[in-house]
Structure formats: C-alpha cells, structure tokens
C-alpha cells in the first residue's frame, strides 16, 4: 500500500510537470506581444512605438507583434487573459489593472520631455473661441478614455479648480485619444477638453490653448506580464531598455523619446487609493 | 572521315545558327507581348493619374479655393506666430469636413497648404507638423510658389511620398502660397486594379524620396524591398498593398525567381520601364515595372504589377518544338548532303573510269539520244570515221553514219530500234566515213533506261572491214588454189558431189576431164619453178576462157587440172561426144605456145574423161575413171584425149 501511495504521488507529480511544460510550451509558442496605449489611429501608434519594438526585437532575438485595443478596458481584459506580454499603460489604467491582476509587473516609466518621470494633464480650448463657463451648461467637453489618467478623472479636477464647474453638469464624451481631443476642439466640435500636457503643446501651433494644468502625475509605464514571461526575460527586457543610449531613443515617437526611469511602485499604490474613489462614467453623456 | 566530320560540324553550326535565329525570333515575339503588357500598364497609369488630375482640379477650383480660405491666407501673410496658429486652426476647422469626407472618399491622403516662402502651413494629414521649410526637398512646391504654375507628379515628402497636385494660390494678384492635394499609391492602385487583370501590386520607392526625406519619426513607415537596398516599400503594417503582396505566394514566387534570373538591381537603377517574364515549369508569370519620375524628372519609384502569363509557357514550348524540328531537319538535310556527296563521289569515280575507258578504248563509242542524234563521239570513233572531236555532235547518226542496204527509214534501223525496244543489239552494220568510204563495223548498241523509259543509247563499234576481208581471203584459200586462183581439190570434190546429185535429179549427164600437163617437170627443171608457176597460171586462164561459167576448172595438184562439166543432156553418146569436144578445145588452148619475157615455150597435155549420170558412181569412182583415162593417154603417147 505504501508503495502504491508513493506511486500515486509520483504520478501526480509527473502529470503536474507535464501540464506545466505543456502550458509553458503553449505560451512560448506565440511571438511576444506588445500592446500600446489604446488609440483609434493604429498608424500613429505604430509610428510611435515601432522603433522601440524593433530595438527590442533585435536585442532579444525574438519577434514582437503589436496588439491593438481601442479601449483601456479591453486592454486590461486581454492582459488578464494572458494575450499580452508587454503593455504601455497610463497610471490610472495600471492601477486598475493591478487591482485585479497581480501578474502585471511595472517595469519602467517613460520620462517626460524634461527628462524626469511624471507628467501633467491640461485643460485646453481653441484660442479663437470665446468660452463663457458661467451659466453655460451646453459646453461640450472632449475626453480621452474613462480609464485614461488625463481623461475623466483629471479633467474633472481641472474644470473644478479652473472654472469651478462640475463635469457632471456639462456635456462630455470620450474620443479615444489625446490627439483626437485636441483636433476636435480645433475643429470646433468641442469647446474644451482634457489631455496630456505634452501632447497639447504639439497642437499649440494650431491655436490650441492650455488653460490649466494638473499636479505632476506618475508617468506612463511599461508593464510586463509575469504569467507569460519568465523572471529572467522580464529582467532582461528591463536591462535592455535602461541601457539604451540617448542617441537611440531620442529619435523614437514623441511620448517615448525621453528615456526611461525605474518604477516607484508606491506612486501607483497611492494613486489607486486616492483616485479610485471617483466614480468614473464609462460613456459620454450626449 | 573528313567529309563526315565536316558535315557534323556543318550540322552543329547550322543548329547553333538556327537556335540563335529562333531565340531572337522568340525574344522578339516575347518582347512584343511584354511591350503590350507594359503599354497597357502605362496607358492605365496615365488614365488613372489624369482622371485624378481632373477631379482634383475641380475640387481645388470650386471647393477648396473659397473666400473663407482666401481670407485666412491673406491674414496669415502678415500674422505673428500666435495669430498664425489661430489662423492655421481656423483653416483646419474650415476645410476639415471637405478633407475628411470628400477628399478622403476620392482617395486623397494629403491636403497640405504652404506659405509663399515654401514653409509648411498646414498638413491636414498631420496637423501638428508644420512650419518646416520645403523648397529644398519639394521641387513641386518651389515651382508652384516661384513660377506660380500648377505642377503635378510623384514626389517625396516629410511625412509620405505621394502623387502630388500642387496649385499656386493667387487672389486679386496677391500670391498667398500654394496647396497640394496628394494621393497615396493605394488610390492609384485601386483604380488601376479596375483596369488591369493583375491583382497584385507593389510600389517600389527610392530611398531618395522616402527614408532620406521624411522626418525621423516617419522612417518606420517604410521597410526594405526584396529587390534592392536602394528601394523601399511602405511598411506592411500601414499599407494594405504591401501586406497583400508580402502574403501573396505568387508574388513571393515571382520575386524569388526574378532575383535568381535577373540582375534586378541593375534593371531598377536603369530608370526605364521593363518587364521580367518568367517561366517556371508549366507556369508563366510576368512582373511589369513601370518607372515613375518625380517632378524634377529623376527616377522616384516603380509601380510593379504581378500576374500570370500563360502565353510565355506556350511561347517557350513553341520555341522548343521549333528547335527540335529545326535540328531534326538540319540533321536530315546534313545526312542527305552526306549521301549526295557520297553518291557524287561514286558518280565522279564512275565518270572518270568511264571517260578513261571511252578515251583509251580502240572501239568507237557513240552516245545517241532517243531520236538518233549524236550526243557524244569518242576519239576512237572520230579516228575510225575521220571526223574531228565534237564535229558531229547534234547530228543525226542515222543519216550521217549509218548505211543501210535496203531502206533509210529509221524504223528499220537496228540501232535506233534497240533504243525504242530497250533491248541490246549486236550485229554488223555499214558505217560511212567522212570521206564517203564505207566500213563494216561490229556494233553493240544498248539503250539507257531511266524510270522504265529509254533516254538514248550507247553504241560501241569496231571497224571490222579488214577482218572481213581477211576472213574472206582465208575462206577463199580454203577452196581455191593460191597460185592459179582456181577451185582446189576440196572445192572440186564438193562441186562434183553437188553436180552428181543434180545430175541424178535432172537425169542429165555430167562429165569430168582430168588434165595432166606433159613433161612439166622438165620445164621446172630447165627454167625454174617461177617459170613453171607462170605457166600454170597461164594454163589456168586459158582453160577458164574456154568454158562456161557453170563449169568448173580446178587445179587438182601439181600440174593436174580437173574440169567439171554439167548439163550434157540425157543422151550418153551425145554427152560423151560433147565432153570429148570440150576436151579437144581445151587441149588446143593448152598447146598454143607460151610467150614469156625470156623464152617462148610450148608443150602438150594428156586429158582423160568420164561421164556420170546418177549416184551409181561415187565421186571417187568418177575421179578414178577420169584419172585412169588420162593415164591411158599418157601410156599411148600423150597430147591426146580419151573419154571412158
């Protein structure tokens, strides 16, 4: 009997080992997958991130595919389903992801133009438009995405502090990305909007005016999926990116061309505690 | 062996020449096919770009160039940076609906306003990128703003290359800058694919109009082409054309074969339209490369179309079959030449042999055609007949040479008949010499037969005139005495035998007289044999002169003569008397003195005779009886006649 029980244990061990190998083979069978921030314009995304991905492909000796999602919600879901190995997350979506997915490992944060990690959100309008915030409930507010850091959450704060207006009392809608927020305001489709300050500055040459900016926020982060990547590979990716010479990354897309910094996980923990108190609507109100 | 080697060499060289000819011909035929394909592509390309030009001109004139736009541009000329930014945004706001709806629907990718100084004022496709100078990299913008004329063509740029339509903007005489409306190749390809059967396209662009020009952040729009480091294609991640072509097995196959079979880099840098026909087993493919030049007339890109082309396989098969058949014919022809030369050599040898034989033979040789005309007469024949060489050729042999005893009708000529009957003729004929003399010739005539038809004859002849004379002489000597030319003993016995039979048949008596000259030996001993011979000859003449032609005088031997007399009638006594009288007459003739040069001589003869009537007596009996009668005369004193 003792012999049989020992045999059963050995059998269980073998089955477990087999399944583990099978699972790891299955995971390793597909190319590495990178998910950029959700935007409607895949061409712009590709243009922004492909230099970094090409660099990583070369250094790792592995092919890396793009995984496009139009919403942070879908991106988080795909990450949880292990369809994504590496992802570019803003601070709020990352905090949301980490709440439900412990395998999400923040690797590095992307520096801002000033060379430091952290960025600001901005409240913007078209300079030619004359906006009367008072007694004007028909003002239309352009937002990026519900889970975008500069989306509903920071725009709500900026409107309150700049114009003493509650966003809930205004018309707002989600446009998917920062560029579209800027362009829709220039086109006159919205009167004001909330977006990342660095992107807003790109549109100043088209008359986009920054009305107000937020406090410094944790930067966008490169997140690794510990379920699909080994610790060694995660460490290797981190090492490769931190050692990239400036001459290389400065030619990359605007938002990722200022280098990388180590992640301070505490920044995200505090953000999670503070910001998730807001009840963020998932859809616009008009 | 030398001939065989020469013919093999000839066959091989002929095959090579034939291969070269058919190859050239096939290439011409193939080039015509390719030229047609390229012309279709070029015509389609021109039609599509022209169609876009017409549409875009209309959009520019009637939609873009409105008063609102002109007002903004007027103000922008004098505005500061802040004001210019607001004007830029205003222009974007004003024209965005047209750009986003109408122009994008048309296939336009870029709507781009430029300042009069050639700076980018507003890119609708990339609004945040503006203010950069363009004159140095965009000749079309320079021309539109310096020369103030419309210009169109393919050109590189800071964001994308494209098919540019650049219009100068002039309002109320004031130059406000320019605007360009640009199409990506996708738009051109979309329309091209409606006109062409090829469904796979690739747009190869030179680096000079793409990666060397665009902002660094846009370099990723491009990826290396599979053909050359000097050319790129749009990145498959942003180009449906590139993605489709990269995923197409046919394009992959064709590209691989092109790289194997052509110096494609060199062809691409030539800057000309070209096609790369490919036959791979039973599959035929073609890739047409249509060169596209930028506005400064430099090679900028190639519009490449890929497709099947079964005609190439058919053409190649036709070429192979033609070559095979050509080689077969050449080798058969060469074999024919070999046989001809071999036959010719044999004929030449035979001709030499024949000519040698004909030239050296002592026999005359005549070649006649079917109507008897002389085609050839050899030297021996000329000598025999007394003609010069070549003198008689073309003349009728029958009339000229042949002597016929009875008729001159050609139908009765043995020689000419032999031609018609295709049978050999051997016989004696009489030929006439040039001087009119006739000669006897032995003729051997054989007709020439070709396809069962006689085409002439060869007549070989020999002059046998002398032979005939000699033969006659020999025959004469066999029956006549050489000294007196009288029938000899043999002929006498023969005639006596005939006379005996005739006498038996006619029942008439014949008689035989045996004459022996008296004392002839004394003459020989006294005057010699010559004198004796002369006397015998004289005696012979005298005896002949006394007799009828039907009678026979024969020298029987030495000085003995025998006379055969026929037709003496059936009365024995009369016959005997008649025989006696003849004997007397002969004796009288003999005894007449003989006058010779040196001497006159006279002598007598003894004559014995006998009659015969039927075959109761044999020839020997008759001779013995006549001889016995003559001996009795000798015994009784000579110079007398006795008939028993």
Interface residues (C-beta under 8 A of the other chain):
Chain A: X42 X43 X46 X47 X50 X51 X54 X66 X126 X127 X128 X179 X182 X183 X186 X187 X188 X202 X203 X204 X205 X206 X207 X208 X251 X252 X253 X254
Chain B: X82 X85 X86 X87 X88 X89 X90 X92 X93 X96 X122 X127 X128 X130 X131 X216 X217 X218 X220 X221 X235 X237 X238
